[in-house]
Amino acid sequence: MPDQPKPKGLILSHRGVLRVSGPDRVAFLQGLVSNDVEAVSPSQSIWAAFLTPQGKFLHEFFVTEEDPGNSESAEAGGESALLIDCEADRRADLQRRLKLYKLRSQVQVEDAQSDYSVAVLFGEDSFSRLGLEPTPGSTANLGKGRVFVDPRMAELGARAILPSGNAEAVLKDAGFETTSLDDYDCLRSELGVPDGSRDLEVEKSTLLENGFDELHGVDWNKGCYMGQELTARTKYRGLVKKRLMPAEISGPTPEPGTALLSGDKEVGIMRSAVAKKGLATVRLDALQDSGCAELRAGEAQITVRKPVWMHN
């Protein structure tokens, strides 16, 4: 019998890490972000967003507990900190914005980029190799770091925040074969899942246009947070008119921001794309009853479809 293909692993150089510590760390983040930070535990991680007061996108990130056994950076007394997996190029902006709301909270928001690397791990047998239950957000230790099933959907595989010095060795020792970002982006695009400001417009996009409800990025039962009022109003009044969707590309790959046309009418815009697969924001009224649409972007033909997880 031929050898079974190994699951794949990749260090994400475009993602970075912030560390939030101090006795008020959970309450501090709970009042600012879209998901329930109180749910974060040694066995559970979350995906969340930080919004403008008007409910527009600023940052998306994952939140997990730091491994208290990581003696290089654990707090005195063994108290765990929170690690944030965010966009590397924009982490200073997120750090600055979070610190604006520190006030008298006993909390520190530090750049942990030199301490940690972010990785993705996906493919058949990934979760069993990592000792994870195949449920979104399920979390375990990996080396002196954390690994967790992608909280958005398990089909995306797992993410890990690992000490930088031996991150690649940890992936190899766990039986993962190095792959490319294009390979992972193809999977992500097929599933219709955004990747930060590559797919969302800063200070313009809203969460519900981009799947944060169905992909477990919003908790509707938690208390107030920045931008909550508009997010809730959009949901309960049914105000979502366009959505982010997977796109199949025939012809030259359009640049992000290229208009999508139905006949002569502009009905959407391209987001990130790779290897003839991408994401596009498209008006819902442009879709056929089948949930698909045949559109044009310059010289390319674009087929968009609702992802399987989309509610409407």
One Martini backbone bead per residue (centre of mass of N, CA, C, O) as a GRO file, in nm:
protein
  312
    1MET     BB    1   0.099   0.034   0.019
    2PRO     BB    2   0.074   0.352   0.018
    3ASP     BB    3   0.164   0.619   0.162
    4GLN     BB    4   0.048   0.832   0.377
    5PRO     BB    5  -0.017   1.144   0.398
    6LYS     BB    6   0.093   1.404   0.553
    7PRO     BB    7   0.044   1.636   0.744
    8LYS     BB    8   0.033   1.992   0.766
    9GLY     BB    9   0.280   2.264   0.810
   10LEU     BB   10   0.295   2.623   0.926
   11ILE     BB   11   0.453   2.920   0.940
   12LEU     BB   12   0.313   3.241   1.017
   13SER     BB   13   0.456   3.540   0.925
   14HIS     BB   14   0.173   3.723   0.928
   15ARG     BB   15   0.181   3.647   1.231
   16GLY     BB   16   0.124   3.745   1.571
   17VAL     BB   17   0.208   3.836   1.926
   18LEU     BB   18   0.026   3.886   2.221
   19ARG     BB   19   0.043   3.979   2.577
   20VAL     BB   20  -0.195   3.922   2.848
   21SER     BB   21  -0.165   4.049   3.175
   22GLY     BB   22  -0.300   4.006   3.478
   23PRO     BB   23  -0.578   4.008   3.692
   24ASP     BB   24  -0.759   4.183   3.454
   25ARG     BB   25  -0.750   4.045   3.168
   26VAL     BB   26  -1.040   3.937   3.122
   27ALA     BB   27  -1.212   4.190   3.185
   28PHE     BB   28  -1.075   4.374   2.984
   29LEU     BB   29  -1.145   4.212   2.719
   30GLN     BB   30  -1.452   4.169   2.760
   31GLY     BB   31  -1.515   4.493   2.707
   32LEU     BB   32  -1.393   4.482   2.382
   33VAL     BB   33  -1.488   4.206   2.262
   34SER     BB   34  -1.701   3.977   2.078
   35ASN     BB   35  -1.617   3.761   2.279
   36ASP     BB   36  -1.581   3.510   2.533
   37VAL     BB   37  -1.320   3.524   2.755
   38GLU     BB   38  -1.428   3.334   2.987
   39ALA     BB   39  -1.393   3.067   2.800
   40VAL     BB   40  -1.104   3.069   2.847
   41SER     BB   41  -0.883   2.782   2.861
   42PRO     BB   42  -0.689   2.500   2.868
   43SER     BB   43  -0.945   2.377   2.661
   44GLN     BB   44  -1.003   2.685   2.538
   45SER     BB   45  -1.061   2.875   2.240
   46ILE     BB   46  -1.078   3.188   2.049
   47TRP     BB   47  -1.262   3.411   1.835
   48ALA     BB   48  -1.214   3.766   1.754
   49ALA     BB   49  -1.309   4.120   1.784
   50PHE     BB   50  -1.214   4.460   1.710
   51LEU     BB   51  -1.393   4.767   1.734
   52THR     BB   52  -1.558   5.020   1.670
   53PRO     BB   53  -1.808   5.207   1.803
   54GLN     BB   54  -1.964   5.152   1.508
   55GLY     BB   55  -1.890   4.836   1.428
   56LYS     BB   56  -1.609   4.828   1.294
   57PHE     BB   57  -1.337   4.694   1.167
   58LEU     BB   58  -0.996   4.626   1.300
   59HIS     BB   59  -0.969   4.329   1.449
   60GLU     BB   60  -0.843   3.993   1.441
   61PHE     BB   61  -0.843   3.702   1.677
   62PHE     BB   62  -0.678   3.487   1.896
   63VAL     BB   63  -0.750   3.315   2.216
   64THR     BB   64  -0.513   3.200   2.462
   65GLU     BB   65  -0.351   3.019   2.688
   66GLU     BB   66  -0.081   3.009   2.858
   67ASP     BB   67   0.169   2.806   2.945
   68PRO     BB   68   0.269   2.768   3.269
   69GLY     BB   69   0.529   2.583   3.184
   70ASN     BB   70   0.654   2.845   3.062
   71SER     BB   71   0.930   2.968   3.221
   72GLU     BB   72   1.012   3.217   3.035
   73SER     BB   73   0.691   3.370   3.068
   74ALA     BB   74   0.568   3.315   3.320
   75GLU     BB   75   0.419   3.404   3.586
   76ALA     BB   76   0.423   3.470   3.889
   77GLY     BB   77   0.281   3.187   4.045
   78GLY     BB   78   0.146   3.063   3.765
   79GLU     BB   79  -0.005   3.276   3.613
   80SER     BB   80  -0.190   3.316   3.348
   81ALA     BB   81  -0.190   3.416   3.026
   82LEU     BB   82  -0.269   3.585   2.725
   83LEU     BB   83  -0.286   3.493   2.383
   84ILE     BB   84  -0.243   3.674   2.067
   85ASP     BB   85  -0.349   3.605   1.738
   86CYS     BB   86  -0.222   3.822   1.488
   87GLU     BB   87  -0.130   4.068   1.295
   88ALA     BB   88   0.188   4.155   1.253
   89ASP     BB   89   0.172   4.446   1.105
   90ARG     BB   90  -0.078   4.525   1.337
   91ARG     BB   91   0.003   4.488   1.643
   92ALA     BB   92   0.070   4.780   1.735
   93ASP     BB   93  -0.216   4.885   1.698
   94LEU     BB   94  -0.355   4.693   1.893
   95GLN     BB   95  -0.190   4.761   2.141
   96ARG     BB   96  -0.261   5.063   2.149
   97ARG     BB   97  -0.572   5.034   2.168
   98LEU     BB   98  -0.581   4.868   2.428
   99LYS     BB   99  -0.419   5.074   2.614
  100LEU     BB  100  -0.637   5.302   2.609
  101TYR     BB  101  -0.827   5.103   2.817
  102LYS     BB  102  -0.678   5.052   3.087
  103LEU     BB  103  -0.634   5.253   3.305
  104ARG     BB  104  -0.681   5.079   3.620
  105SER     BB  105  -0.598   4.824   3.516
  106GLN     BB  106  -0.448   4.506   3.586
  107VAL     BB  107  -0.254   4.536   3.297
  108GLN     BB  108  -0.067   4.381   3.026
  109VAL     BB  109   0.058   4.484   2.694
  110GLU     BB  110   0.257   4.270   2.493
  111ASP     BB  111   0.519   4.199   2.287
  112ALA     BB  112   0.563   3.842   2.159
  113GLN     BB  113   0.726   3.793   1.888
  114SER     BB  114   1.007   3.682   2.006
  115ASP     BB  115   0.867   3.424   2.158
  116TYR     BB  116   0.655   3.371   1.915
  117SER     BB  117   0.478   3.141   1.700
  118VAL     BB  118   0.268   3.082   1.421
  119ALA     BB  119   0.055   2.799   1.340
  120VAL     BB  120  -0.044   2.551   1.099
  121LEU     BB  121  -0.260   2.246   1.103
  122PHE     BB  122  -0.326   2.002   0.840
  123GLY     BB  123  -0.512   1.722   0.787
  124GLU     BB  124  -0.500   1.406   0.812
  125ASP     BB  125  -0.471   1.328   1.160
  126SER     BB  126  -0.414   1.587   1.325
  127PHE     BB  127  -0.570   1.562   1.600
  128SER     BB  128  -0.452   1.293   1.702
  129ARG     BB  129  -0.153   1.394   1.708
  130LEU     BB  130  -0.247   1.642   1.922
  131GLY     BB  131  -0.480   1.563   2.128
  132LEU     BB  132  -0.762   1.637   1.983
  133GLU     BB  133  -1.068   1.744   1.963
  134PRO     BB  134  -1.304   1.792   1.682
  135THR     BB  135  -1.349   2.092   1.816
  136PRO     BB  136  -1.397   2.407   1.834
  137GLY     BB  137  -1.124   2.521   2.048
  138SER     BB  138  -0.971   2.290   2.118
  139THR     BB  139  -0.717   2.236   2.380
  140ALA     BB  140  -0.350   2.209   2.401
  141ASN     BB  141  -0.046   2.096   2.439
  142LEU     BB  142   0.276   2.205   2.273
  143GLY     BB  143   0.512   2.170   2.429
  144LYS     BB  144   0.542   2.521   2.529
  145GLY     BB  145   0.260   2.536   2.398
  146ARG     BB  146  -0.025   2.592   2.187
  147VAL     BB  147  -0.314   2.399   2.075
  148PHE     BB  148  -0.592   2.448   1.831
  149VAL     BB  149  -0.884   2.434   1.716
  150ASP     BB  150  -1.037   2.601   1.498
  151PRO     BB  151  -1.298   2.809   1.603
  152ARG     BB  152  -1.453   2.828   1.329
  153MET     BB  153  -1.341   2.541   1.194
  154ALA     BB  154  -1.222   2.218   1.172
  155GLU     BB  155  -1.143   2.217   0.859
  156LEU     BB  156  -0.882   2.413   0.922
  157GLY     BB  157  -0.776   2.289   1.174
  158ALA     BB  158  -0.487   2.402   1.337
  159ARG     BB  159  -0.344   2.600   1.596
  160ALA     BB  160  -0.027   2.762   1.698
  161ILE     BB  161   0.165   2.862   1.995
  162LEU     BB  162   0.518   2.894   1.978
  163PRO     BB  163   0.820   2.881   2.056
  164SER     BB  164   1.050   3.009   1.837
  165GLY     BB  165   1.314   2.829   1.862
  166ASN     BB  166   1.122   2.531   1.802
  167ALA     BB  167   0.872   2.524   1.609
  168GLU     BB  168   0.958   2.344   1.365
  169ALA     BB  169   1.039   2.096   1.535
  170VAL     BB  170   0.761   2.041   1.656
  171LEU     BB  171   0.618   1.979   1.391
  172LYS     BB  172   0.799   1.746   1.304
  173ASP     BB  173   0.765   1.566   1.562
  174ALA     BB  174   0.441   1.550   1.503
  175GLY     BB  175   0.425   1.482   1.173
  176PHE     BB  176   0.476   1.743   0.992
  177GLU     BB  177   0.459   1.886   0.676
  178THR     BB  178   0.588   2.115   0.491
  179THR     BB  179   0.433   2.411   0.368
  180SER     BB  180   0.234   2.650   0.210
  181LEU     BB  181   0.040   2.927   0.204
  182ASP     BB  182  -0.118   2.854  -0.050
  183ASP     BB  183  -0.234   2.590   0.056
  184TYR     BB  184  -0.394   2.715   0.289
  185ASP     BB  185  -0.552   2.933   0.123
  186CYS     BB  186  -0.717   2.733  -0.037
  187LEU     BB  187  -0.873   2.617   0.197
  188ARG     BB  188  -0.989   2.884   0.309
  189SER     BB  189  -1.135   2.971   0.048
  190GLU     BB  190  -1.322   2.723   0.012
  191LEU     BB  191  -1.459   2.794   0.306
  192GLY     BB  192  -1.494   3.117   0.349
  193VAL     BB  193  -1.237   3.245   0.517
  194PRO     BB  194  -1.100   3.497   0.676
  195ASP     BB  195  -0.783   3.723   0.676
  196GLY     BB  196  -0.828   3.985   0.785
  197SER     BB  197  -0.716   4.259   0.589
  198ARG     BB  198  -0.728   4.083   0.328
  199ASP     BB  199  -1.075   4.075   0.358
  200LEU     BB  200  -1.099   4.325   0.543
  201GLU     BB  201  -1.214   4.648   0.607
  202VAL     BB  202  -1.091   4.900   0.764
  203GLU     BB  203  -1.357   5.076   0.901
  204LYS     BB  204  -1.602   4.904   0.723
  205SER     BB  205  -1.647   4.635   0.811
  206THR     BB  206  -1.859   4.371   0.912
  207LEU     BB  207  -1.916   4.083   1.077
  208LEU     BB  208  -2.179   3.963   0.927
  209GLU     BB  209  -2.047   3.977   0.633
  210ASN     BB  210  -1.790   3.767   0.755
  211GLY     BB  211  -1.898   3.516   0.956
  212PHE     BB  212  -1.889   3.558   1.277
  213ASP     BB  213  -2.136   3.405   1.360
  214GLU     BB  214  -2.099   3.114   1.229
  215LEU     BB  215  -1.769   3.130   1.328
  216HIS     BB  216  -1.760   3.205   1.643
  217GLY     BB  217  -1.703   3.548   1.692
  218VAL     BB  218  -1.984   3.571   1.856
  219ASP     BB  219  -2.143   3.679   2.161
  220TRP     BB  220  -2.490   3.720   2.256
  221ASN     BB  221  -2.461   3.690   2.599
  222LYS     BB  222  -2.285   3.900   2.660
  223GLY     BB  223  -2.177   4.181   2.728
  224CYS     BB  224  -2.050   4.461   2.666
  225TYR     BB  225  -1.897   4.609   2.369
  226MET     BB  226  -1.729   4.720   2.119
  227GLY     BB  227  -1.989   4.758   1.881
  228GLN     BB  228  -2.254   4.601   1.972
  229GLU     BB  229  -2.504   4.759   1.878
  230LEU     BB  230  -2.470   4.727   1.570
  231THR     BB  231  -2.442   4.421   1.559
  232ALA     BB  232  -2.724   4.359   1.677
  233ARG     BB  233  -2.897   4.523   1.479
  234THR     BB  234  -2.812   4.371   1.224
  235LYS     BB  235  -2.930   4.098   1.309
  236TYR     BB  236  -3.236   4.172   1.411
  237ARG     BB  237  -3.295   4.344   1.124
  238GLY     BB  238  -3.169   4.227   0.863
  239LEU     BB  239  -2.901   4.413   0.726
  240VAL     BB  240  -2.775   4.203   0.538
  241LYS     BB  241  -2.651   4.244   0.183
  242LYS     BB  242  -2.360   4.116   0.220
  243ARG     BB  243  -2.099   3.866   0.135
  244LEU     BB  244  -1.860   3.636   0.207
  245MET     BB  245  -1.707   3.433  -0.060
  246PRO     BB  246  -1.637   3.194  -0.260
  247ALA     BB  247  -1.394   3.183  -0.542
  248GLU     BB  248  -1.383   3.108  -0.884
  249ILE     BB  249  -1.114   3.121  -1.130
  250SER     BB  250  -1.122   3.236  -1.479
  251GLY     BB  251  -0.822   3.340  -1.538
  252PRO     BB  252  -0.701   3.616  -1.435
  253THR     BB  253  -0.602   3.725  -1.137
  254PRO     BB  254  -0.740   3.938  -0.938
  255GLU     BB  255  -0.717   4.207  -0.767
  256PRO     BB  256  -0.761   4.345  -0.491
  257GLY     BB  257  -1.062   4.544  -0.548
  258THR     BB  258  -1.203   4.426  -0.775
  259ALA     BB  259  -1.465   4.447  -0.964
  260LEU     BB  260  -1.790   4.299  -0.977
  261LEU     BB  261  -1.984   4.176  -1.253
  262SER     BB  262  -2.334   4.202  -1.369
  263GLY     BB  263  -2.278   4.284  -1.641
  264ASP     BB  264  -2.298   4.637  -1.567
  265LYS     BB  265  -2.314   4.553  -1.263
  266GLU     BB  266  -2.214   4.623  -0.947
  267VAL     BB  267  -2.181   4.343  -0.683
  268GLY     BB  268  -1.860   4.352  -0.610
  269ILE     BB  269  -1.547   4.221  -0.448
  270MET     BB  270  -1.229   4.147  -0.431
  271ARG     BB  271  -1.004   3.964  -0.258
  272SER     BB  272  -0.836   3.719  -0.184
  273ALA     BB  273  -0.590   3.524  -0.389
  274VAL     BB  274  -0.521   3.173  -0.508
  275ALA     BB  275  -0.506   2.944  -0.739
  276LYS     BB  276  -0.813   3.017  -0.840
  277LYS     BB  277  -0.867   3.113  -0.542
  278GLY     BB  278  -1.116   3.292  -0.337
  279LEU     BB  279  -1.251   3.607  -0.230
  280ALA     BB  280  -1.586   3.763  -0.200
  281THR     BB  281  -1.788   4.049  -0.208
  282VAL     BB  282  -2.150   3.999  -0.220
  283ARG     BB  283  -2.451   4.044  -0.324
  284LEU     BB  284  -2.736   3.870  -0.254
  285ASP     BB  285  -2.910   3.969  -0.514
  286ALA     BB  286  -2.695   3.817  -0.721
  287LEU     BB  287  -2.811   3.551  -0.658
  288GLN     BB  288  -2.915   3.257  -0.708
  289ASP     BB  289  -3.106   3.001  -0.592
  290SER     BB  290  -2.832   2.822  -0.561
  291GLY     BB  291  -2.603   3.039  -0.444
  292CYS     BB  292  -2.501   3.158  -0.718
  293ALA     BB  293  -2.251   3.331  -0.939
  294GLU     BB  294  -2.182   3.493  -1.253
  295LEU     BB  295  -1.886   3.675  -1.301
  296ARG     BB  296  -1.684   3.980  -1.352
  297ALA     BB  297  -1.310   4.047  -1.374
  298GLY     BB  298  -1.234   4.170  -1.625
  299GLU     BB  299  -1.097   3.878  -1.780
  300ALA     BB  300  -1.254   3.731  -1.558
  301GLN     BB  301  -1.418   3.451  -1.426
  302ILE     BB  302  -1.666   3.443  -1.156
  303THR     BB  303  -1.745   3.201  -0.903
  304VAL     BB  304  -1.997   3.219  -0.668
  305ARG     BB  305  -2.063   3.091  -0.327
  306LYS     BB  306  -2.207   2.958  -0.077
  307PRO     BB  307  -2.128   2.857   0.210
  308VAL     BB  308  -2.221   2.595   0.415
  309TRP     BB  309  -2.242   2.790   0.685
  310MET     BB  310  -2.456   2.971   0.576
  311HIS     BB  311  -2.766   3.104   0.673
  312ASN     BB  312  -2.822   3.354   0.421
   0.00000   0.00000   0.00000
